[in-house]
């Protein structure tokens, strides 16, 4: 378990006295299970502007307080999670180096981590990285080397890389070595695979990715032949998560209603294990609000666009943009949007400029790949069937 101090909470722990009170309230009660305290989230990422140096100050102060607090059952390690954005683009891991604009903050950070024997935390998101690297999706999977004639292979001196996870883990290792911090353990704070929101984001690919990852984390990487401490992103979908990346809401191993999306063996033995669903979920009645036509005439297109935009603003329309429902017709995409708004409102109305009509279970608009949501009682989330 880890506990995070978000940027918006820095003012609560900005001085030693407040930080001691925070430790007493939040850490002391869970110090027997809390392994890490995370400070901020990717505060040096160039896309966020100038590095947030206050995060480094917070790292140092909290590290010192935790180390000296005799009331804690065990002393969690304090670190700052980073994305691969802090690393320079490379063609092979040995070129690994932190970006120039992050180096001042990073040098101070790794010095603090070394002092308190805390790990460097790196988030590796293979699906996004492959798009940035413009590489084939096969480089994500740990079975990529099964066919040497068609596999994507990166050779780096005596090391061979067949997947993006190993590639970036060892790239970070090289970057730390060049900064004199090669002794730091690298903990993977987030790694996962999306199941919707973009081509290739499917439950089948997620299952294949996790099977390979969990099978190999005890083996280490080509440069680091030792077990890796890895945290999966994430247990359950986050339908309300606001992000410019459409797949971010679909990172869960479970759907929002507690239904497992695919088989997974957390022991790393590669068995096909079906996880147990949460059977305590209660849904609203199985009914849908869909577009009452078969084609959207020109006279209605303005209304249709308005409601689709509203659905994307208040809900998750990534499935119809580039995900599991992107192959629907224009009329059916409008139906998806209207139904999403209908469920978000607690099934309170299905009018939408007279475009909507209610249908029931026997006329479900869902297809084999595209599931139209039905809300849970008390939540604006999806039913899975």
N, C-alpha and C positions, 0 to 999 in steps of 0.2 A: 504494500500500500504506500502511496505517496500523497503528500499534502502540498498544495501549491499556494504561494503568495502571489496573487495577481497584481499587475501594475496599479490597478485602481485601488488596491488595498495598501499600497506602500505608505500612505499617510498615517495608517493605523499603527505601523511598526517602525516609523522613521527614526525614533530615538530609542535608546537602550531600555528605558523604563517601559515604554509601550511594547517593545518587542518582548521583554520579559513577561509582561502580562499576557501577551498573545501566546507565548510558549506555554504558560501555565494553563490557559483556557483550552487550547486546541491540540497541543502536542503532548503534554503530560498525560492526558487521558487516553491517548492512543499510541504512546511511545513503544508499547510492546508489540505493535503490529506495523507501525509506520517505519518503512525502511529509508525513505527519502523525503526531504523537503525541497520542493522545486521553487525557484525564485524567477518570476516572470515567465514569458514564453517567447523564445526566439528574439530577444531584445536587440541583437546586433544585425538582424536581417537587413540588407541594403534596401529592400523594398519598403521598409518602415521608416526610412530616412536615416538620420544620424543615430549611431548606437546609443542606447539608453544606459548611460554610465551609472545611473542611480541603482540599476540592477546589480552592478558589481559591488557598490557600497553595501547594499542589502545582503548580498551573498557573504561578504566578509563579516558583517555584524552578526548575522544569524548563525553562521558557522561557529563563531567564537562563543556565542551564548549557549548553543546546543552542547558544545564540547565541555563547557564548564558547569552545566546544570547537573548537579548531583541527584536531583529528584527524579530524573528520567530513568525508566527501567532499562532502556537501551538508547543509544545516541544515534538518531537518524543522520545520514549523510546529507549535506546541503549542496545543491548544484543548480545550474542554469541549463534548461533544455534548448538545443539549437537545431535548426533545420540544416539541410545540406546547402542552403542558399549562402551560408557564410563561407563556403569553400569555392575556390576558383573552378571554372569549367576545365575539365581535363580529358585527355584521350586515353590515359592509363593511370592507375592509382599512384604510382611513384612520383607523378607530377603534383600530387596533393599539396595544397597550400591554402592558407586562409586568405580571403580577399583583403586587399590593402586597407580599405576603409574600416575593416574590423580588427586589424592587428593590435592597435593600442589597447582596446578593450579586452581583446582575447588574451594578450600577454598577461595582463593583470589577473584575469579570470583563472587561467591555468596555474598561475603562481599560487593563488588562494586554494585552488583544488589540491595542488600538491601539498601545501602546508597542512591541510586538514584531512589528507588522504581520501578525498572524495572523488567520485568518477566524473568523467566528461560525458554528458548526456547528448546523444545525437538521435534525431528523428529521421528515419529513412522511409519515404513513401514511394515505393517502386513504380506504381502506376503513373504518378505525376512525373517522376524522374525520366521515365522512358519517353514521355512526350517531349520533355525539354531536350533530351539527348537525341531525339528523332531516331530512335532505335525500335526494332521490331519487338512486339509484345513477348515473343519467345524468350528474350533475354531476362524476363522477370522470373522465369520458372527454373527450379533447381534441377529439372530433368532436361534442360537445354543441351547438355552434353551427351545425350543418349545416342544421337546420330551425328557423328563427326562431319559427315558430308554436308549437312544442312544447318549445323549449329552456329550460333554467333559466339565467337571466342575472342577474348582480348588477351594477348600475351604481353607480359611485363617482366622482363628479365627471366628469372626462374619460376615465375608464378603465372598461372593460367586462370582467367576469369570467365565463367560461363553464366553468371547472373548478376543483376544490378545490385543486389544486397551486398554481396561480397565486395563488389567493385567500390561502392561508396564507403563501406566500413573501413576498408584498407586505405582508401584515399584520405580519410580522416586520420587514420593512424600515421600516415606519412606527414600530414600537416602538423600533427602534434609533435612528431619527432623533430621536424625542422624548427619548432618553437622551443625545443629543449624539454618537452613534456611527454616523451614517448613512454614513460612509466605509468601514465594515467590509464586506468581501466576505462574502456568505452562501453557505456550502457546504452542500449537502444531504447529510447523512451517511448517511441511510437513506431509501429510498423504494421501494415495491413493492406487489404485489397478491397476496393469498392465493389458493390454488387449491382449498381444501377447508376444512371446519370451520364454515361458516355459509352461509345463502342468499346467492347472489351471488358467493361465493368459488369460482370455476370457472376451469379453464384457458382457456376461451374469453374470459372477461372479462379475465383476466391478459394474454393476448395482445393484446387491444384496448388495454388501458391502456399497456402497454410500447410498442406501436407508436406511439401518440400522444405519449408522453413522449419517446421517443428521436428522434422527428421534430422536436420543437420546442425541445429544450434549448438549441440554438444560437441560437434567436430571443430567448430571455429571456421576461420576463413583461410585462404592461402597464406596470408601473412601472419595470422594470429591463430595458431593451432591450439586453442583452448576454448572451453565452453563460453558462450556469450549470454549475458543477462539481457533478456528481451521482454518488452511489454507490448501486448497486442492492442491495436487500434481498430475497433473497439468492441465491447461486448454487445451493445445494443444500438440500433439506429438512433440518430438524433434529428428528428423531423423539424425541429425548431432552430437548428443550428444555422446561423447566418454566415455565409461564406460565398465569395465569388467563384469558388470551385464547385460545380454541380454535384460531383461525386461525394462531397464531404458529408452529406446527410445519409449516405448509404454505406458506411464503413462497418456497420455492426455485423457480428456473427449471428445475432438474433434480430428479427424484425422488431418494430416498436411494440408489438403486442406479445412479445415473448416467444414467438415461433422461430425455431432454428431454420436458417436458410440452406444449410448444407451439412454434410457429415464431416466431422473433424475429430481427430484423436490428439488430445492435449498432451499425452505421454510421449508423442513423437514416434510411435511404433508403426504408424501408417495404416492403422486399422480403420475400417469404415464404421464409425460410431455415430449413431443418431442421438443428438442431445434431446433432453426432455423439454417439452414446451411448458409454458406457464398456463395452467388450465383455469386460473382464477379470473381471467379477463372477461369482462361483460361488454357486449357491443350494443350500440343503438340498433333499431330494426334494420334488417337487410333490405334496404331500398336505396335507389340511386336517382339522381337528377341528371337527365341527359338532354342533349339537343333534340328538339322535336321535328327535325327535318333530316333528309338524307344527304343533301348538299347545301352549302352555305351560299345563298344568292348574293349578288353584289349589294343589294339594298340592306342586307343584314351584316355585312362584313365589318362595318364600323362598330356595331354593338358587339360582335364576336371578338374583335380585337380588344375592346375595353374589358371584357370579362376574362379573357385569357391573361391579359396583363395583371388584372386584379388577383387571379389565382396564383400567378408567379410572385406577386408581391406579398401575399399573405400565407401562401402555402408552398409546397414543393412541386414544381412542375417540371423538374429536370427529366423525369421519365418521358415526357412528350417532346422535349427539346432534343435530346441526343441519347436517350436511354431506352428502356424496355418497351416504351409505347411510341417511339419516334416514327414507326412505320404505319401508324394509324392514318386514316384519311383526315382531311381537314375537318369534316363534320364530327368525326369521332374524337379528334383532339379537342374540339370545342366541348364535346360531351364530358371529356375528362376534366377540363377546367371547371365547367359548371358543377360537376359532381364534387370536385375538391372544395369549392366554395360552399356548397350545400352541406358537406360533412363538417367543415370548419365551423359553420354556424349552428351546429348541433341539429342539423336537418330541420331548421326552422322555416325555410322558404325555398321554393323552386320556381322563381318567376324570371328574373334576369332579362328584363325587357321582353317578356313573353317568349323567350327562346327555350325555356326548360319545361320538361315533363317528367313526372315521377314514374319509375318502373320498379318492379319488385324482383325477388330472387329468381323467378322463372324466366326473366328477361335480362339477366345480368349482362352488362356490356363488357365484362372482362373477357380476355382471350387467354390462350395458353401461356403467353409471355407477358401480357399487360394486365395488371390487376387494378381495377377501379376500387378506391378505398371506401370502407365503411367505418365511421368513427367509433372509437371506444367511448363508453360513458365517462364523461368528465374530461376527455382528451380529444384533441383534433388530430387523430392519428389513423393509421390504416388497419383495416382488417385484411387478412391475408388470403381469403378465399371467398 
